[in-house]
Amino acid sequence: MRIYARKSILADVDKEMMFRLTISGIRFYTEFFGPSYPFRKYDMIFTPEHNCGAMENVGCVTFNEKYMYRG
């Protein structure tokens, strides 16, 4: 599991919280639906000019960085 973001906003990335929430979500859906997460990776990418709020792809979710909590 990895998080990618621009160097200029990296200080705002709360990696521990994001990993904890993502792992909790994966565990919840595994228990709810049965099959475990089928992919070898899960990346989160924060981009400055993503035209949607987020885009889910296999093993990678792309977010517009304006949705990142910054305190």
Buried (B, 14 or more C-beta within 10 A) or exposed (E): EEBEBEEEEEEEBBEEEBBEEBEEEBEEEEEEEEEEBEEEEBEBBBBEEBEEEEBEEEEBBBBBBEEBEEE
